[in-house]
């Protein structure tokens, strides 16, 4: 499905990849950070995408897979060395997705790559308490905060999901308004609400059903804060 409501952000990410500039993308869970990056780098051969940068081991394994390399029985030092050797003298844009709390060991990998290649990091937050030592390499990064969709884009997403799922609703505008209220414009929540509706968990115009979905949203938000 076409990325909805992100034309400006998509242009920014593509321009940073094209001009080899460092970029940090951040925003709450479900706003579409991974979808945005995936769309921006589609078809690019000079990009190395690390799908999981939550730990040093996960980052090394993801990058080795992207490079098509296997280092049997290796530890993190050997994995790191294999990555640096395979990319030495070449020019890649490294993208680290799902960055969590960066430890000194993971920072060492990021710094080694940062010395020779442009980097893009994707995280829920750029605060020290959330990303740890990541702050130490962000001094020459541009930043892009990704927020929830505006109402017009949220309505487009609801309409697209209703069509894709084949939902039969008497008033799409009213449904879009209701789902905008329940999701607050978070794309993932909009998709989840439409999926729930397709499974019969939501009855259009039913107050009890709406209240249950509202409760479900609040529980979801509390889980994210823990």
Backbone as CSV, one residue per row, in Angstrom:
resi,resn,N_x,N_y,N_z,CA_x,CA_y,CA_z,C_x,C_y,C_z
1,UNK,0.835,-1.195,0.000,0.000,0.000,0.000,0.869,1.244,0.000
2,UNK,0.484,2.244,-0.745,1.237,3.491,-0.828,1.313,4.168,0.535
3,UNK,2.503,4.712,0.839,2.691,5.443,2.080,1.830,6.701,2.049
4,UNK,0.995,6.883,3.054,0.027,7.979,3.061,0.452,9.072,4.033
5,UNK,0.399,10.314,3.575,0.625,11.458,4.447,2.064,11.709,4.825
6,UNK,3.011,11.149,4.077,4.424,11.277,4.450,5.280,11.804,3.291
7,UNK,4.703,12.537,2.377,5.454,13.004,1.211,6.643,13.872,1.605
8,UNK,6.437,14.798,2.536,7.520,15.689,2.956,8.642,14.902,3.620
9,UNK,8.263,14.031,4.557,9.270,13.238,5.276,10.002,12.287,4.337
10,UNK,9.271,11.725,3.376,9.883,10.813,2.412,10.936,11.547,1.586
11,UNK,10.631,12.771,1.196,11.587,13.573,0.445,12.840,13.873,1.252
12,UNK,12.665,14.135,2.539,13.809,14.430,3.411,14.723,13.213,3.528
13,UNK,14.134,12.054,3.760,14.940,10.839,3.912,15.666,10.506,2.616
14,UNK,14.975,10.590,1.511,15.598,10.292,0.217,16.742,11.250,-0.082
15,UNK,16.574,12.512,0.260,17.622,13.494,0.012,18.858,13.214,0.868
16,UNK,18.643,12.783,2.104,19.783,12.458,2.964,20.520,11.224,2.460
17,UNK,19.790,10.252,1.936,20.448,9.079,1.348,21.215,9.491,0.099
18,UNK,20.610,10.325,-0.742,21.238,10.736,-2.000,22.506,11.535,-1.760
19,UNK,22.481,12.391,-0.750,23.626,13.278,-0.505,24.558,12.740,0.576
20,UNK,24.310,11.511,1.035,25.182,10.856,2.037,25.327,11.692,3.300
21,UNK,24.194,12.152,3.831,24.213,12.906,5.088,23.590,12.081,6.210
22,UNK,24.111,12.278,7.407,23.635,11.528,8.569,22.274,12.045,9.026
23,UNK,21.422,11.115,9.428,20.061,11.479,9.840,19.586,10.578,10.964
24,UNK,18.955,11.178,11.958,18.329,10.422,13.048,16.820,10.626,12.963
25,UNK,16.087,9.532,12.788,14.629,9.575,12.706,14.071,9.028,14.010
26,UNK,13.148,9.764,14.601,12.601,9.287,15.868,11.111,9.614,15.969
27,UNK,10.432,8.827,16.809,9.003,9.008,16.992,8.416,7.825,17.720
28,UNK,7.219,7.970,18.205,6.569,6.931,19.006,6.338,5.664,18.185
29,UNK,6.114,4.563,18.885,5.840,3.295,18.213,4.579,3.409,17.370
30,UNK,4.656,2.878,16.162,3.478,2.818,15.316,3.279,3.996,14.387
31,UNK,4.178,5.014,14.429,3.974,6.181,13.567,4.460,5.925,12.140
32,UNK,5.166,4.821,11.919,5.555,4.470,10.555,7.004,4.755,10.207
33,UNK,7.894,4.715,11.190,9.313,5.006,10.931,9.919,3.976,9.981
34,UNK,9.687,2.705,10.270,10.242,1.642,9.422,9.638,1.681,8.028
35,UNK,8.335,1.912,7.944,7.675,2.002,6.632,8.247,3.156,5.820
36,UNK,8.516,4.276,6.477,9.078,5.438,5.796,10.462,5.125,5.233
37,UNK,11.310,4.532,6.057,12.671,4.206,5.617,12.639,3.170,4.499
38,UNK,11.799,2.157,4.649,11.711,1.102,3.636,11.313,1.664,2.282
39,UNK,10.367,2.601,2.286,9.933,3.226,1.034,11.056,4.083,0.447
40,UNK,11.789,4.779,1.309,12.830,5.691,0.846,14.012,4.968,0.214
41,UNK,14.321,3.762,0.688,15.515,3.067,0.198,15.184,1.962,-0.808
42,UNK,13.915,1.836,-1.164,13.515,0.790,-2.110,14.299,0.920,-3.411
43,UNK,14.939,-0.182,-3.816,15.698,-0.197,-5.058,17.101,0.364,-4.962
44,UNK,17.499,0.830,-3.794,18.840,1.395,-3.619,19.848,0.265,-3.381
45,UNK,20.937,0.275,-4.134,21.951,-0.762,-3.994,23.081,-0.357,-3.061
46,UNK,23.216,0.933,-2.811,24.313,1.403,-1.975,23.870,1.636,-0.535
47,UNK,22.856,0.885,-0.103,22.317,0.997,1.252,22.448,-0.347,1.956
48,UNK,22.904,-0.314,3.195,22.928,-1.508,4.039,21.941,-1.295,5.178
49,UNK,20.892,-2.099,5.180,19.812,-1.927,6.148,19.958,-2.925,7.288
50,UNK,20.105,-2.403,8.483,20.172,-3.222,9.693,18.789,-3.196,10.340
51,UNK,18.070,-4.293,10.239,16.677,-4.329,10.690,16.539,-4.309,12.203
52,UNK,17.590,-4.721,12.926,17.503,-4.795,14.381,18.816,-4.320,14.983
53,UNK,18.814,-3.100,15.506,20.009,-2.552,16.150,19.797,-2.405,17.650
54,UNK,19.001,-3.303,18.216,18.706,-3.227,19.649,19.895,-3.653,20.500
55,UNK,20.745,-4.545,19.973,21.942,-4.995,20.673,23.083,-5.115,19.670
56,UNK,24.316,-5.226,20.166,25.464,-5.374,19.276,25.355,-6.657,18.466
57,UNK,24.994,-7.759,19.115,24.889,-9.037,18.411,23.824,-8.970,17.319
58,UNK,22.657,-8.414,17.645,21.575,-8.318,16.672,21.987,-7.444,15.487
59,UNK,22.668,-6.335,15.771,23.094,-5.432,14.702,24.109,-6.106,13.789
60,UNK,25.087,-6.808,14.390,26.106,-7.489,13.583,25.485,-8.574,12.712
61,UNK,24.595,-9.363,13.292,23.975,-10.441,12.528,23.114,-9.890,11.398
62,UNK,22.417,-8.802,11.653,21.573,-8.201,10.621,22.418,-7.639,9.478
63,UNK,23.522,-6.988,9.810,24.388,-6.434,8.775,25.086,-7.529,7.976
64,UNK,25.521,-8.585,8.649,26.142,-9.709,7.940,25.155,-10.325,6.950
65,UNK,23.896,-10.443,7.376,22.863,-10.985,6.486,22.659,-10.062,5.288
66,UNK,22.668,-8.743,5.525,22.504,-7.779,4.437,23.673,-7.848,3.456
67,UNK,24.854,-8.181,3.976,26.038,-8.304,3.129,26.158,-9.682,2.488
68,UNK,25.285,-10.616,2.896,25.341,-11.973,2.372,26.517,-12.764,2.911
69,UNK,26.960,-12.427,4.143,28.111,-13.087,4.748,27.687,-13.994,5.895
70,UNK,28.440,-15.029,6.106,28.240,-15.923,7.239,29.570,-16.104,7.955
71,UNK,29.583,-15.856,9.254,30.790,-16.033,10.060,30.452,-17.065,11.125
72,UNK,30.690,-18.318,10.814,30.283,-19.416,11.692,31.067,-19.382,13.001
73,UNK,30.348,-19.567,14.099,30.967,-19.664,15.415,31.693,-18.418,15.868
74,UNK,31.347,-17.287,15.280,32.069,-16.052,15.589,31.503,-15.363,16.823
75,UNK,32.362,-14.582,17.476,31.871,-13.722,18.543,31.651,-12.324,17.951
76,UNK,31.222,-11.388,18.794,30.888,-10.055,18.278,32.098,-9.328,17.690
77,UNK,33.287,-9.566,18.244,34.487,-8.923,17.712,34.762,-9.410,16.292
78,UNK,34.628,-10.713,16.071,34.841,-11.264,14.729,33.765,-10.800,13.764
79,UNK,32.537,-10.720,14.241,31.450,-10.237,13.387,31.711,-8.789,12.972
80,UNK,32.089,-7.964,13.932,32.375,-6.561,13.651,33.516,-6.447,12.645
81,UNK,34.574,-7.225,12.835,35.720,-7.178,11.927,35.311,-7.581,10.515
82,UNK,34.459,-8.594,10.403,34.007,-9.055,9.087,33.213,-7.963,8.373
83,UNK,32.381,-7.241,9.110,31.576,-6.161,8.526,32.474,-5.031,8.033
84,UNK,33.427,-4.623,8.859,34.308,-3.520,8.497,35.202,-3.896,7.314
85,UNK,35.669,-5.138,7.288,36.507,-5.582,6.167,35.717,-5.619,4.861
86,UNK,34.458,-6.071,4.939,33.635,-6.208,3.732,33.225,-4.858,3.156
87,UNK,33.201,-3.829,3.983,32.738,-2.508,3.511,33.886,-1.513,3.355
88,UNK,35.106,-1.928,3.680,36.247,-1.010,3.575,36.486,-0.633,2.119
89,UNK,36.692,0.655,1.883,36.950,1.135,0.532,35.710,1.300,-0.323
90,UNK,34.543,0.970,0.232,33.276,1.125,-0.489,32.466,2.238,0.173
91,UNK,31.397,2.634,-0.479,30.567,3.717,0.050,29.134,3.227,0.201
92,UNK,28.736,3.011,1.428,27.374,2.595,1.731,26.716,3.625,2.643
93,UNK,25.398,3.672,2.589,24.616,4.372,3.603,24.093,3.301,4.539
94,UNK,24.536,3.325,5.785,24.104,2.349,6.776,22.840,2.857,7.472
95,UNK,21.842,1.997,7.544,20.609,2.355,8.237,20.407,1.387,9.397
96,UNK,20.371,1.936,10.610,20.171,1.134,11.809,18.756,1.378,12.337
97,UNK,17.910,0.370,12.191,16.515,0.481,12.612,16.341,-0.135,14.002
98,UNK,15.284,0.292,14.690,14.943,-0.220,16.017,16.115,-0.094,16.990
99,UNK,16.726,1.077,16.974,17.819,1.342,17.908,17.247,1.493,19.306
100,UNK,17.824,0.754,20.241,17.380,0.833,21.628,18.414,1.546,22.472
101,UNK,18.693,0.987,23.640,19.674,1.577,24.546,21.065,1.172,24.071
102,UNK,21.822,2.131,23.570,23.128,1.853,22.969,24.193,1.705,24.052
103,UNK,24.783,0.523,24.111,25.856,0.242,25.059,27.190,0.729,24.489
104,UNK,28.231,0.829,25.312,29.544,1.223,24.779,30.029,0.307,23.666
105,UNK,29.751,-1.000,23.739,30.192,-1.935,22.708,29.456,-1.687,21.385
106,UNK,28.158,-1.443,21.462,27.413,-1.124,20.245,27.849,0.227,19.699
107,UNK,28.115,1.174,20.586,28.601,2.482,20.161,29.903,2.342,19.388
108,UNK,30.762,1.423,19.815,32.040,1.211,19.134,31.821,0.814,17.677
109,UNK,30.843,-0.055,17.416,30.518,-0.439,16.038,30.003,0.762,15.252
110,UNK,29.089,1.518,15.851,28.524,2.683,15.179,29.600,3.719,14.871
111,UNK,30.510,3.936,15.808,31.576,4.907,15.591,32.504,4.465,14.461
112,UNK,32.817,3.165,14.421,33.705,2.657,13.372,33.086,2.852,11.998
113,UNK,31.789,2.630,11.889,31.097,2.814,10.615,30.938,4.303,10.302
114,UNK,30.638,5.071,11.342,30.440,6.515,11.200,31.689,7.218,10.672
115,UNK,32.849,6.647,10.931,34.107,7.244,10.469,34.233,7.225,8.939
116,UNK,33.564,6.254,8.290,33.760,6.073,6.844,32.486,6.125,6.016
117,UNK,31.332,6.052,6.667,30.077,5.955,5.918,29.012,6.857,6.548
118,UNK,28.069,7.348,5.733,26.908,8.043,6.300,26.014,7.047,7.022
119,UNK,25.365,7.512,8.057,24.528,6.652,8.893,23.148,7.273,9.071
120,UNK,22.145,6.402,9.113,20.796,6.791,9.486,20.375,5.905,10.646
121,UNK,19.924,6.500,11.743,19.462,5.727,12.885,17.975,5.985,13.090
122,UNK,17.264,4.937,13.491,15.818,5.024,13.670,15.498,4.551,15.080
123,UNK,14.880,5.412,15.885,14.634,5.098,17.288,13.323,5.723,17.758
124,UNK,12.823,5.231,18.882,11.607,5.817,19.445,11.874,7.176,20.069
125,UNK,13.109,7.357,20.562,13.460,8.592,21.255,14.943,8.850,21.063
126,UNK,15.343,10.104,21.196,16.757,10.447,21.157,17.253,10.873,22.535
127,UNK,16.419,10.714,23.547,16.803,11.077,24.907,17.850,10.100,25.443
128,UNK,18.764,10.616,26.246,19.845,9.791,26.799,19.298,8.592,27.556
129,UNK,18.235,8.789,28.344,17.695,7.706,29.161,17.147,6.569,28.310
130,UNK,16.802,6.857,27.052,16.235,5.835,26.164,17.278,5.210,25.239
131,UNK,18.225,6.008,24.768,19.174,5.511,23.772,20.609,5.445,24.272
132,UNK,20.847,5.791,25.533,22.175,5.635,26.102,23.248,6.399,25.358
133,UNK,24.310,5.690,24.958,25.489,6.323,24.387,25.318,6.775,22.940
134,UNK,24.147,6.563,22.360,23.923,7.007,20.981,24.198,8.499,20.828
135,UNK,23.878,9.279,21.854,24.058,10.732,21.805,25.488,11.131,21.437
136,UNK,26.457,10.265,21.741,27.851,10.623,21.537,28.252,10.720,20.068
137,UNK,27.426,10.154,19.158,27.764,10.265,17.736,26.778,11.149,16.963
138,UNK,25.810,11.715,17.653,24.774,12.477,16.953,25.140,13.934,16.707
139,UNK,26.363,14.310,17.003,26.749,15.719,16.893,26.679,16.250,15.465
140,UNK,26.835,15.371,14.459,26.759,15.855,13.063,25.556,15.263,12.319
141,UNK,24.518,14.898,13.058,23.295,14.332,12.472,22.208,15.397,12.375
142,UNK,21.471,15.384,11.267,20.190,16.078,11.220,19.169,15.171,11.902
143,UNK,18.093,15.751,12.389,17.064,14.953,13.045,15.712,15.163,12.371
144,UNK,14.914,14.110,12.388,13.574,14.156,11.809,12.618,13.466,12.769
145,UNK,11.718,14.248,13.353,10.714,13.671,14.247,9.485,13.288,13.436
146,UNK,9.059,12.038,13.611,7.876,11.554,12.911,6.733,11.468,13.916
147,UNK,5.674,12.224,13.650,4.533,12.220,14.555,3.348,11.481,13.957
148,UNK,2.216,11.533,14.643,1.005,10.912,14.128,0.513,11.663,12.885
149,UNK,-0.332,10.997,12.123,-0.865,11.598,10.905,-1.829,12.735,11.212
150,UNK,-1.835,13.721,10.334,-2.866,14.749,10.430,-4.209,14.148,10.027
151,UNK,-5.271,14.866,10.367,-6.615,14.300,10.178,-6.894,13.928,8.727
152,UNK,-6.477,14.765,7.785,-6.769,14.471,6.380,-6.062,13.195,5.933
153,UNK,-4.805,13.020,6.357,-4.065,11.819,5.995,-4.628,10.595,6.713
154,UNK,-5.043,10.779,7.964,-5.637,9.671,8.715,-6.915,9.192,8.037
155,UNK,-7.700,10.133,7.528,-8.924,9.761,6.815,-8.596,8.980,5.542
156,UNK,-7.544,9.402,4.850,-7.131,8.670,3.647,-6.716,7.240,3.990
157,UNK,-6.000,7.088,5.107,-5.564,5.757,5.510,-6.756,4.880,5.878
158,UNK,-7.720,5.436,6.598,-8.935,4.679,6.932,-9.643,4.243,5.656
159,UNK,-9.807,5.169,4.708,-10.486,4.851,3.450,-9.750,3.749,2.692
160,UNK,-8.415,3.832,2.687,-7.623,2.823,1.976,-7.770,1.452,2.625
161,UNK,-7.781,1.418,3.965,-7.918,0.145,4.680,-9.329,-0.428,4.528
162,UNK,-10.329,0.438,4.557,-11.716,-0.016,4.371,-11.866,-0.667,3.001
163,UNK,-11.270,-0.045,1.987,-11.318,-0.603,0.636,-10.546,-1.911,0.552
164,UNK,-9.342,-1.921,1.127,-8.489,-3.116,1.061,-9.139,-4.307,1.756
165,UNK,-9.795,-4.053,2.883,-10.401,-5.130,3.656,-11.821,-5.463,3.194
166,UNK,-12.363,-4.628,2.310,-13.717,-4.866,1.824,-14.785,-4.639,2.876
167,UNK,-14.554,-3.674,3.776,-15.516,-3.402,4.837,-16.735,-2.664,4.281
168,UNK,-17.874,-3.025,4.796,-19.106,-2.356,4.401,-19.557,-1.454,5.545
169,UNK,-19.448,-0.131,5.345,-19.843,0.823,6.388,-20.780,1.849,5.774
170,UNK,-21.790,2.299,6.530,-22.769,3.236,5.971,-22.222,4.638,5.767
171,UNK,-21.211,5.044,6.572,-20.709,6.413,6.489,-19.209,6.396,6.754
172,UNK,-18.413,6.434,5.691,-16.953,6.355,5.841,-16.391,7.570,6.566
173,UNK,-16.996,8.734,6.349,-16.490,9.939,7.002,-16.651,9.844,8.512
174,UNK,-17.821,9.365,8.939,-18.048,9.229,10.370,-17.112,8.171,10.965
175,UNK,-16.907,7.084,10.214,-15.991,6.046,10.670,-14.577,6.605,10.790
176,UNK,-14.156,7.413,9.810,-12.814,8.004,9.840,-12.659,8.923,11.043
177,UNK,-13.695,9.714,11.343,-13.632,10.610,12.503,-13.504,9.806,13.791
178,UNK,-14.279,8.724,13.877,-14.262,7.912,15.087,-12.919,7.212,15.266
179,UNK,-12.377,6.696,14.176,-11.087,6.016,14.262,-9.954,7.009,14.490
180,UNK,-10.098,8.242,14.011,-9.109,9.276,14.285,-9.091,9.572,15.781
181,UNK,-10.269,9.628,16.385,-10.348,9.890,17.823,-9.728,8.744,18.617
182,UNK,-10.024,7.527,18.219,-9.534,6.374,18.952,-8.027,6.167,18.783
183,UNK,-7.516,6.506,17.619,-6.097,6.260,17.324,-5.218,7.485,17.538
184,UNK,-5.846,8.663,17.567,-5.120,9.931,17.625,-4.179,10.106,16.436
185,UNK,-4.508,9.439,15.341,-3.727,9.587,14.119,-2.534,8.666,14.013
186,UNK,-2.404,7.715,14.940,-1.299,6.767,14.861,-1.594,5.739,13.771
187,UNK,-0.767,5.659,12.729,-1.069,4.781,11.590,-1.258,3.321,11.969
188,UNK,-0.389,2.809,12.845,-0.525,1.396,13.215,-1.846,1.136,13.915
189,UNK,-2.265,2.079,14.785,-3.535,1.881,15.485,-4.707,1.952,14.510
190,UNK,-4.620,2.823,13.511,-5.685,2.899,12.519,-5.818,1.561,11.791
191,UNK,-4.683,0.995,11.380,-4.691,-0.303,10.692,-5.248,-1.378,11.614
192,UNK,-4.863,-1.342,12.892,-5.358,-2.335,13.852,-6.865,-2.211,14.061
193,UNK,-7.357,-0.964,14.161,-8.792,-0.743,14.347,-9.585,-1.247,13.152
194,UNK,-9.083,-0.994,11.959,-9.763,-1.484,10.758,-9.755,-3.008,10.723
195,UNK,-8.651,-3.611,11.153,-8.568,-5.075,11.191,-9.560,-5.636,12.206
196,UNK,-9.672,-4.964,13.357,-10.645,-5.408,14.361,-12.065,-5.313,13.811
197,UNK,-12.325,-4.239,13.085,-13.654,-4.080,12.481,-13.938,-5.202,11.490
198,UNK,-12.919,-5.606,10.740,-13.106,-6.673,9.751,-13.365,-8.019,10.411
199,UNK,-12.915,-8.159,11.671,-13.136,-9.412,12.408,-14.403,-9.369,13.252
200,UNK,-15.165,-8.274,13.120,-16.428,-8.185,13.836,-16.315,-7.681,15.251
201,UNK,-15.123,-7.176,15.641,-14.960,-6.664,16.997,-15.488,-5.240,17.126
202,UNK,-15.824,-4.638,16.002,-16.345,-3.284,16.031,-17.631,-3.236,15.221
203,UNK,-18.682,-2.729,15.828,-19.959,-2.553,15.137,-20.173,-1.058,14.949
204,UNK,-20.249,-0.631,13.703,-20.330,0.792,13.411,-21.547,1.416,14.086
205,UNK,-21.276,2.523,14.808,-22.362,3.256,15.447,-22.771,2.701,16.792
206,UNK,-22.148,1.592,17.230,-22.507,0.998,18.512,-21.631,1.601,19.608
207,UNK,-22.242,2.238,20.613,-21.489,2.942,21.645,-20.636,1.981,22.475
208,UNK,-21.178,0.808,22.815,-20.425,-0.157,23.617,-19.184,-0.617,22.864
209,UNK,-19.348,-0.907,21.591,-18.220,-1.353,20.774,-17.145,-0.272,20.704
210,UNK,-17.575,0.985,20.537,-16.641,2.096,20.472,-15.906,2.262,21.786
211,UNK,-16.626,2.125,22.896,-16.002,2.265,24.210,-14.978,1.164,24.465
212,UNK,-15.275,-0.046,23.995,-14.346,-1.154,24.172,-13.061,-0.918,23.386
213,UNK,-13.184,-0.386,22.176,-11.999,-0.096,21.385,-11.209,1.051,22.006
214,UNK,-11.922,2.015,22.601,-11.242,3.120,23.274,-10.455,2.586,24.470
215,UNK,-11.047,1.657,25.209,-10.357,1.036,26.341,-9.143,0.262,25.844
216,UNK,-9.309,-0.440,24.741,-8.204,-1.200,24.155,-7.057,-0.274,23.785
217,UNK,-7.384,0.908,23.242,-6.346,1.868,22.885,-5.593,2.344,24.114
218,UNK,-6.315,2.623,25.188,-5.672,3.125,26.404,-4.755,2.071,27.017
219,UNK,-5.193,0.819,26.991,-4.343,-0.269,27.494,-3.083,-0.376,26.651
220,UNK,-3.248,-0.235,25.339,-2.112,-0.284,24.415,-1.110,0.834,24.741
221,UNK,-1.597,2.042,25.012,-0.713,3.158,25.320,-0.006,2.959,26.651
222,UNK,-0.705,2.397,27.640,-0.071,2.128,28.932,1.025,1.100,28.794
223,UNK,0.815,0.083,27.936,1.847,-0.940,27.713,3.093,-0.334,27.084
224,UNK,2.916,0.654,26.201,4.053,1.307,25.561,4.865,2.117,26.553
225,UNK,4.205,2.635,27.595,4.890,3.486,28.570,5.678,2.683,29.594
226,UNK,5.410,1.373,29.680,6.104,0.554,30.671,7.500,0.178,30.209
